[in-house]
Amino acid sequence: GSEGSFFQMFAIFFPATTGILSGANISGDLKDPATAIPKGTLMAIFWTTITYLLISVTAGACVVRDAS
């Protein structure tokens, strides 16, 4: 049917969360991890959102809207 299975949703969700959380793994290398990790995580979410929106708008602008 049109509904996705658990594994289909997991295949999309898992890489999306591990990419952002991977920044926390370098906390030992940072001078001030309490400030840098939240700032870096929010910046990663912001730029990822902007990138996805730009790709969506660009792809949508390239599609011909013809009803017939």
Biopython code that builds the backbone (N, CA, C, O; Angstrom):
import numpy as np
from Bio.PDB.StructureBuilder import StructureBuilder

atoms = [
    (1, "GLY", "N", (0.819, -1.182, 0.000)),
    (1, "GLY", "CA", (0.000, 0.000, 0.000)),
    (1, "GLY", "C", (0.862, 1.244, 0.000)),
    (1, "GLY", "O", (2.070, 1.190, -0.232)),
    (2, "SER", "N", (0.221, 2.354, 0.262)),
    (2, "SER", "CA", (0.931, 3.632, 0.225)),
    (2, "SER", "C", (1.635, 3.954, 1.545)),
    (2, "SER", "O", (2.445, 4.878, 1.600)),
    (3, "GLU", "N", (1.336, 3.207, 2.599)),
    (3, "GLU", "CA", (1.989, 3.451, 3.878)),
    (3, "GLU", "C", (3.353, 2.769, 3.914)),
    (3, "GLU", "O", (3.526, 1.670, 3.387)),
    (4, "GLY", "N", (4.304, 3.429, 4.535)),
    (4, "GLY", "CA", (5.639, 2.864, 4.640)),
    (4, "GLY", "C", (5.763, 1.936, 5.832)),
    (4, "GLY", "O", (5.053, 2.073, 6.828)),
    (5, "SER", "N", (6.674, 0.996, 5.708)),
    (5, "SER", "CA", (6.917, 0.080, 6.815)),
    (5, "SER", "C", (7.883, 0.728, 7.816)),
    (5, "SER", "O", (8.446, 1.793, 7.566)),
    (6, "PHE", "N", (8.051, 0.061, 8.933)),
    (6, "PHE", "CA", (8.973, 0.548, 9.958)),
    (6, "PHE", "C", (10.384, 0.662, 9.396)),
    (6, "PHE", "O", (11.077, 1.644, 9.662)),
    (7, "PHE", "N", (10.813, -0.320, 8.628)),
    (7, "PHE", "CA", (12.181, -0.326, 8.117)),
    (7, "PHE", "C", (12.391, 0.747, 7.051)),
    (7, "PHE", "O", (13.493, 1.281, 6.930)),
    (8, "GLN", "N", (11.365, 1.070, 6.282)),
    (8, "GLN", "CA", (11.489, 2.160, 5.317)),
    (8, "GLN", "C", (11.643, 3.499, 6.037)),
    (8, "GLN", "O", (12.455, 4.334, 5.637)),
    (9, "MET", "N", (10.869, 3.699, 7.089)),
    (9, "MET", "CA", (10.980, 4.936, 7.862)),
    (9, "MET", "C", (12.317, 5.001, 8.604)),
    (9, "MET", "O", (12.923, 6.068, 8.700)),
    (10, "PHE", "N", (12.769, 3.880, 9.119)),
    (10, "PHE", "CA", (14.050, 3.823, 9.823)),
    (10, "PHE", "C", (15.198, 4.142, 8.870)),
    (10, "PHE", "O", (16.158, 4.807, 9.257)),
    (11, "ALA", "N", (15.105, 3.675, 7.631)),
    (11, "ALA", "CA", (16.156, 3.923, 6.643)),
    (11, "ALA", "C", (16.301, 5.411, 6.338)),
    (11, "ALA", "O", (17.389, 5.864, 5.981)),
    (12, "ILE", "N", (15.235, 6.163, 6.472)),
    (12, "ILE", "CA", (15.295, 7.606, 6.244)),
    (12, "ILE", "C", (15.686, 8.343, 7.522)),
    (12, "ILE", "O", (16.499, 9.266, 7.484)),
    (13, "PHE", "N", (15.114, 7.941, 8.640)),
    (13, "PHE", "CA", (15.302, 8.666, 9.898)),
    (13, "PHE", "C", (16.691, 8.464, 10.496)),
    (13, "PHE", "O", (17.275, 9.418, 11.011)),
    (14, "PHE", "N", (17.228, 7.264, 10.444)),
    (14, "PHE", "CA", (18.497, 6.957, 11.105)),
    (14, "PHE", "C", (19.656, 7.813, 10.598)),
    (14, "PHE", "O", (20.354, 8.413, 11.416)),
    (15, "PRO", "N", (19.895, 7.898, 9.289)),
    (15, "PRO", "CA", (21.003, 8.757, 8.834)),
    (15, "PRO", "C", (20.787, 10.233, 9.154)),
    (15, "PRO", "O", (21.752, 10.968, 9.365)),
    (16, "ALA", "N", (19.544, 10.668, 9.192)),
    (16, "ALA", "CA", (19.266, 12.076, 9.489)),
    (16, "ALA", "C", (19.659, 12.431, 10.919)),
    (16, "ALA", "O", (20.116, 13.547, 11.168)),
    (17, "THR", "N", (19.492, 11.515, 11.853)),
    (17, "THR", "CA", (19.826, 11.813, 13.246)),
    (17, "THR", "C", (21.290, 11.546, 13.557)),
    (17, "THR", "O", (21.885, 12.282, 14.344)),
    (18, "THR", "N", (21.879, 10.537, 12.976)),
    (18, "THR", "CA", (23.270, 10.234, 13.303)),
    (18, "THR", "C", (24.223, 11.278, 12.753)),
    (18, "THR", "O", (25.282, 11.509, 13.336)),
    (19, "GLY", "N", (23.874, 11.910, 11.650)),
    (19, "GLY", "CA", (24.736, 12.947, 11.099)),
    (19, "GLY", "C", (24.846, 14.142, 12.018)),
    (19, "GLY", "O", (25.936, 14.681, 12.211)),
    (20, "ILE", "N", (23.738, 14.561, 12.584)),
    (20, "ILE", "CA", (23.750, 15.709, 13.484)),
    (20, "ILE", "C", (24.379, 15.337, 14.823)),
    (20, "ILE", "O", (25.117, 16.136, 15.401)),
    (21, "LEU", "N", (24.103, 14.155, 15.314)),
    (21, "LEU", "CA", (24.633, 13.738, 16.611)),
    (21, "LEU", "C", (26.125, 13.414, 16.568)),
    (21, "LEU", "O", (26.764, 13.343, 17.617)),
    (22, "SER", "N", (26.688, 13.219, 15.387)),
    (22, "SER", "CA", (28.104, 12.875, 15.305)),
    (22, "SER", "C", (29.001, 14.011, 15.789)),
    (22, "SER", "O", (30.150, 13.773, 16.161)),
    (23, "GLY", "N", (28.495, 15.231, 15.788)),
    (23, "GLY", "CA", (29.275, 16.349, 16.309)),
    (23, "GLY", "C", (29.573, 16.216, 17.788)),
    (23, "GLY", "O", (30.596, 16.716, 18.257)),
    (24, "ALA", "N", (28.710, 15.559, 18.525)),
    (24, "ALA", "CA", (28.932, 15.382, 19.962)),
    (24, "ALA", "C", (30.081, 14.417, 20.242)),
    (24, "ALA", "O", (30.623, 14.416, 21.347)),
    (25, "ASN", "N", (30.455, 13.609, 19.276)),
    (25, "ASN", "CA", (31.541, 12.648, 19.474)),
    (25, "ASN", "C", (32.911, 13.312, 19.568)),
    (25, "ASN", "O", (33.856, 12.694, 20.056)),
    (26, "ILE", "N", (33.037, 14.541, 19.116)),
    (26, "ILE", "CA", (34.336, 15.224, 19.162)),
    (26, "ILE", "C", (34.438, 16.163, 20.361)),
    (26, "ILE", "O", (35.290, 17.052, 20.381)),
    (27, "SER", "N", (33.589, 15.977, 21.346)),
    (27, "SER", "CA", (33.569, 16.900, 22.486)),
    (27, "SER", "C", (34.894, 16.942, 23.234)),
    (27, "SER", "O", (35.225, 17.968, 23.829)),
    (28, "GLY", "N", (35.653, 15.869, 23.221)),
    (28, "GLY", "CA", (36.943, 15.854, 23.902)),
    (28, "GLY", "C", (37.978, 16.727, 23.232)),
    (28, "GLY", "O", (38.947, 17.130, 23.877)),
    (29, "ASP", "N", (37.804, 17.033, 21.951)),
    (29, "ASP", "CA", (38.757, 17.851, 21.207)),
    (29, "ASP", "C", (38.439, 19.343, 21.271)),
    (29, "ASP", "O", (39.237, 20.162, 20.815)),
    (30, "LEU", "N", (37.298, 19.702, 21.823)),
    (30, "LEU", "CA", (36.876, 21.100, 21.833)),
    (30, "LEU", "C", (37.349, 21.827, 23.089)),
    (30, "LEU", "O", (37.475, 21.232, 24.159)),
    (31, "LYS", "N", (37.609, 23.131, 22.934)),
    (31, "LYS", "CA", (38.036, 23.942, 24.073)),
    (31, "LYS", "C", (36.878, 24.175, 25.045)),
    (31, "LYS", "O", (37.055, 24.086, 26.260)),
    (32, "ASP", "N", (35.696, 24.474, 24.507)),
    (32, "ASP", "CA", (34.510, 24.731, 25.336)),
    (32, "ASP", "C", (33.330, 23.932, 24.772)),
    (32, "ASP", "O", (32.484, 24.491, 24.074)),
    (33, "PRO", "N", (33.270, 22.629, 25.069)),
    (33, "PRO", "CA", (32.220, 21.796, 24.470)),
    (33, "PRO", "C", (30.806, 22.175, 24.892)),
    (33, "PRO", "O", (29.867, 21.953, 24.128)),
    (34, "ALA", "N", (30.626, 22.737, 26.081)),
    (34, "ALA", "CA", (29.281, 23.104, 26.535)),
    (34, "ALA", "C", (28.668, 24.203, 25.671)),
    (34, "ALA", "O", (27.445, 24.293, 25.557)),
    (35, "THR", "N", (29.497, 25.024, 25.070)),
    (35, "THR", "CA", (29.016, 26.080, 24.181)),
    (35, "THR", "C", (29.054, 25.643, 22.723)),
    (35, "THR", "O", (28.133, 25.934, 21.960)),
    (36, "ALA", "N", (30.114, 24.947, 22.336)),
    (36, "ALA", "CA", (30.321, 24.618, 20.932)),
    (36, "ALA", "C", (29.345, 23.567, 20.405)),
    (36, "ALA", "O", (28.897, 23.671, 19.263)),
    (37, "ILE", "N", (29.007, 22.560, 21.206)),
    (37, "ILE", "CA", (28.136, 21.486, 20.722)),
    (37, "ILE", "C", (26.715, 21.986, 20.445)),
    (37, "ILE", "O", (26.190, 21.715, 19.365)),
    (38, "PRO", "N", (26.069, 22.704, 21.371)),
    (38, "PRO", "CA", (24.728, 23.208, 21.031)),
    (38, "PRO", "C", (24.736, 24.175, 19.846)),
    (38, "PRO", "O", (23.848, 24.129, 18.994)),
    (39, "LYS", "N", (25.741, 25.046, 19.797)),
    (39, "LYS", "CA", (25.837, 25.999, 18.688)),
    (39, "LYS", "C", (26.056, 25.266, 17.366)),
    (39, "LYS", "O", (25.415, 25.588, 16.365)),
    (40, "GLY", "N", (26.949, 24.292, 17.357)),
    (40, "GLY", "CA", (27.214, 23.524, 16.147)),
    (40, "GLY", "C", (26.024, 22.693, 15.710)),
    (40, "GLY", "O", (25.758, 22.567, 14.515)),
    (41, "THR", "N", (25.302, 22.124, 16.671)),
    (41, "THR", "CA", (24.124, 21.327, 16.344)),
    (41, "THR", "C", (23.040, 22.200, 15.725)),
    (41, "THR", "O", (22.439, 21.823, 14.719)),
    (42, "LEU", "N", (22.786, 23.360, 16.316)),
    (42, "LEU", "CA", (21.776, 24.260, 15.760)),
    (42, "LEU", "C", (22.176, 24.788, 14.387)),
    (42, "LEU", "O", (21.329, 24.928, 13.505)),
    (43, "MET", "N", (23.454, 25.081, 14.202)),
    (43, "MET", "CA", (23.915, 25.531, 12.885)),
    (43, "MET", "C", (23.783, 24.422, 11.845)),
    (43, "MET", "O", (23.434, 24.688, 10.695)),
    (44, "ALA", "N", (24.058, 23.187, 12.242)),
    (44, "ALA", "CA", (23.903, 22.063, 11.318)),
    (44, "ALA", "C", (22.446, 21.887, 10.917)),
    (44, "ALA", "O", (22.148, 21.650, 9.746)),
    (45, "ILE", "N", (21.538, 22.001, 11.879)),
    (45, "ILE", "CA", (20.108, 21.893, 11.569)),
    (45, "ILE", "C", (19.675, 23.044, 10.661)),
    (45, "ILE", "O", (18.929, 22.832, 9.705)),
    (46, "PHE", "N", (20.135, 24.254, 10.955)),
    (46, "PHE", "CA", (19.780, 25.421, 10.150)),
    (46, "PHE", "C", (20.245, 25.273, 8.704)),
    (46, "PHE", "O", (19.453, 25.444, 7.777)),
    (47, "TRP", "N", (21.525, 24.955, 8.508)),
    (47, "TRP", "CA", (22.052, 24.863, 7.145)),
    (47, "TRP", "C", (21.491, 23.671, 6.384)),
    (47, "TRP", "O", (21.325, 23.739, 5.166)),
    (48, "THR", "N", (21.199, 22.590, 7.081)),
    (48, "THR", "CA", (20.561, 21.451, 6.427)),
    (48, "THR", "C", (19.166, 21.827, 5.957)),
    (48, "THR", "O", (18.770, 21.469, 4.847)),
    (49, "THR", "N", (18.420, 22.539, 6.783)),
    (49, "THR", "CA", (17.076, 22.977, 6.400)),
    (49, "THR", "C", (17.130, 23.917, 5.203)),
    (49, "THR", "O", (16.350, 23.769, 4.262)),
    (50, "ILE", "N", (18.039, 24.875, 5.232)),
    (50, "ILE", "CA", (18.189, 25.812, 4.111)),
    (50, "ILE", "C", (18.553, 25.065, 2.833)),
    (50, "ILE", "O", (18.001, 25.350, 1.771)),
    (51, "THR", "N", (19.471, 24.120, 2.927)),
    (51, "THR", "CA", (19.882, 23.349, 1.754)),
    (51, "THR", "C", (18.724, 22.551, 1.183)),
    (51, "THR", "O", (18.504, 22.562, -0.028)),
    (52, "TYR", "N", (17.974, 21.850, 2.045)),
    (52, "TYR", "CA", (16.830, 21.072, 1.575)),
    (52, "TYR", "C", (15.772, 21.972, 0.944)),
    (52, "TYR", "O", (15.183, 21.607, -0.073)),
    (53, "LEU", "N", (15.521, 23.142, 1.531)),
    (53, "LEU", "CA", (14.540, 24.062, 0.955)),
    (53, "LEU", "C", (14.984, 24.572, -0.413)),
    (53, "LEU", "O", (14.177, 24.647, -1.340)),
    (54, "LEU", "N", (16.255, 24.921, -0.540)),
    (54, "LEU", "CA", (16.758, 25.390, -1.833)),
    (54, "LEU", "C", (16.674, 24.305, -2.901)),
    (54, "LEU", "O", (16.315, 24.587, -4.045)),
    (55, "ILE", "N", (16.997, 23.086, -2.543)),
    (55, "ILE", "CA", (16.902, 21.982, -3.500)),
    (55, "ILE", "C", (15.447, 21.752, -3.890)),
    (55, "ILE", "O", (15.151, 21.517, -5.061)),
    (56, "SER", "N", (14.535, 21.818, -2.920)),
    (56, "SER", "CA", (13.112, 21.622, -3.209)),
    (56, "SER", "C", (12.569, 22.711, -4.125)),
    (56, "SER", "O", (11.843, 22.419, -5.075)),
    (57, "VAL", "N", (12.915, 23.960, -3.847)),
    (57, "VAL", "CA", (12.447, 25.067, -4.678)),
    (57, "VAL", "C", (13.042, 24.972, -6.077)),
    (57, "VAL", "O", (12.342, 25.199, -7.064)),
    (58, "THR", "N", (14.313, 24.644, -6.171)),
    (58, "THR", "CA", (14.956, 24.504, -7.476)),
    (58, "THR", "C", (14.333, 23.369, -8.279)),
    (58, "THR", "O", (14.066, 23.526, -9.471)),
    (59, "ALA", "N", (14.102, 22.237, -7.640)),
    (59, "ALA", "CA", (13.474, 21.113, -8.340)),
    (59, "ALA", "C", (12.049, 21.461, -8.747)),
    (59, "ALA", "O", (11.612, 21.099, -9.840)),
    (60, "GLY", "N", (11.319, 22.160, -7.881)),
    (60, "GLY", "CA", (9.954, 22.559, -8.211)),
    (60, "GLY", "C", (9.898, 23.579, -9.331)),
    (60, "GLY", "O", (8.944, 23.588, -10.109)),
    (61, "ALA", "N", (10.900, 24.435, -9.427)),
    (61, "ALA", "CA", (10.931, 25.444, -10.479)),
    (61, "ALA", "C", (11.246, 24.845, -11.846)),
    (61, "ALA", "O", (10.973, 25.469, -12.872)),
    (62, "CYS", "N", (11.808, 23.663, -11.871)),
    (62, "CYS", "CA", (12.182, 23.022, -13.130)),
    (62, "CYS", "C", (11.068, 22.152, -13.711)),
    (62, "CYS", "O", (11.196, 21.648, -14.826)),
    (63, "VAL", "N", (9.987, 21.974, -12.972)),
    (63, "VAL", "CA", (8.900, 21.103, -13.410)),
    (63, "VAL", "C", (7.883, 21.916, -14.193)),
    (63, "VAL", "O", (7.479, 22.997, -13.764)),
    (64, "VAL", "N", (7.471, 21.398, -15.338)),
    (64, "VAL", "CA", (6.452, 22.060, -16.142)),
    (64, "VAL", "C", (5.083, 21.726, -15.563)),
    (64, "VAL", "O", (4.760, 20.557, -15.353)),
    (65, "ARG", "N", (4.277, 22.759, -15.306)),
    (65, "ARG", "CA", (2.945, 22.537, -14.743)),
    (65, "ARG", "C", (1.940, 22.523, -15.885)),
    (65, "ARG", "O", (1.462, 23.568, -16.326)),
    (66, "ASP", "N", (1.629, 21.323, -16.354)),
    (66, "ASP", "CA", (0.695, 21.153, -17.461)),
    (66, "ASP", "C", (-0.386, 20.177, -17.022)),
    (66, "ASP", "O", (-0.090, 19.018, -16.730)),
    (67, "ALA", "N", (-1.620, 20.624, -16.974)),
    (67, "ALA", "CA", (-2.714, 19.798, -16.460)),
    (67, "ALA", "C", (-3.205, 18.771, -17.471)),
    (67, "ALA", "O", (-3.866, 17.806, -17.087)),
    (68, "SER", "N", (-2.906, 18.948, -18.720)),
    (68, "SER", "CA", (-3.465, 18.014, -19.702)),
    (68, "SER", "C", (-2.598, 16.870, -20.000)),
    (68, "SER", "O", (-2.958, 16.016, -20.811)),
]
sb = StructureBuilder()
sb.init_structure("model")
sb.init_model(0)
sb.init_chain("A")
sb.init_seg("    ")
for serial, (resi, resn, name, xyz) in enumerate(atoms, 1):
    if name == "N":
        sb.init_residue(resn, " ", resi, " ")
    sb.init_atom(name, np.array(xyz, "f"), 0.0, 1.0, " ", f" {name:<3s}", serial, name[0])
structure = sb.get_structure()
